[in-house]
Amino acid sequence: MDFKLLIYCALSVFLFQSCQSTQNSENHKEENEIAVSPEQMDKLGITNAEHLSAASKRALNWPDIGNEWFIEFSSLQPLKGDLAYEEGIVRRDPSAMLFENGKYYVWYSKSTGPTDGFAGDIEKGKVFPWDRCDIWYATSEDGWTWKEEGMAVGRGEKGAYDDRSVFTVEIMKHEDMYYLTYQTVKSPYNVRVKNQIGLAWSDSPEGPWTKSEEPILSPADNGIWKGEEQDRFAVVKKGDFDSHKVHDPCILPYKGKFYLYYKGEQMGEEITFGGRQIRHGVAIADHPKGPYVKSPYNPISNSGHEICVWPYNGGIASLITTDGPEKNTIQWAPDGINFEIMSSIKGAPHAIGLNRSADSEKEPTEILRWGLSHIYNNSDYQSIMRFSSARRTSHKAKGE
Ligand code: AAL
């Protein structure tokens, strides 16, 4: 008996389309034929193949990948030593960790003092916890107890593109050279200020670091503000997904090139059905120092927040958190550009710093077993924490 025999059902679907042009608007009917195998019916628990709900139709399009990308995160744990929470100090947005010279290295944003916001004197105050930051680094033998080693990259001199803040850093090691990439803001830090991306390099994780004279990436220059007021929602034209800010840079060596993944913020950002309009893009270079050319396929994600990407099985995996309709998913792109959802998770720690010494090829999410994140101890001060995650393959009651 042929169990593979497919049941074909003809479904009529009315698609109501309205034409925006001056031409006639019309309703039209389309015939859809959906093939449902007995195995699919059994796996998805479909009652009647002739009556497929919209949910069942979507389920029939799910990839058949089992649960190997599904994980759950545990509660964040505090760090010890110099990276334990300290009143009056902001330590946040940890980079990935490298394991060198018998210890882990991490870089992060550090600033002091409370946040004043935009209402006060922005020339003197601190508008965000990540304003007036420098990039510091710390080391640890076990990933729990950390020693703060000092500043790695400081703000630039007055008038430089990075004179106000350098923050949200990532690290890449390539051919015995180390590259820090980070966000930059030039004074004055007002609501409409454009945020750029800088780079620094060294032959040692301990520096000294040489900074690029110019940013390596800038926002798209095709949005138009409306009026002179400091209002980032008032626009004549929004422009590309990254017309306001390029954020959260992370460079991965990939296919003989360098893929700089980043978060874009758009002028005139809106709240949509998925929350804030936050998207991700990629810019590609032949050399770690650039020039980085934005991919014509951008945006490559219409959801997410801080970038968290790793190589897996010839492609690139990406943890999508916080914003947009596809938040709380892990995605994978065979070419580093065309990402598909591989799993939907309960939620993930923010601003993850991955453990780059993990064997990321062992299984899809091996690199997420443990790493660093941050929490808001209060609205002024944040501290770096440790996350962990585990595969979850069954759901059983006590004693079952
Ligand atoms: C983070 C990151 C960037 C933003 C701010 C600090 O979550 O997306 O780094 O600028 O918030």
Residues whose N, C-alpha, C, O or C-beta is under 5 A from the ligand:
A	BS01	AAL	W130 T168 H247 D248 E306
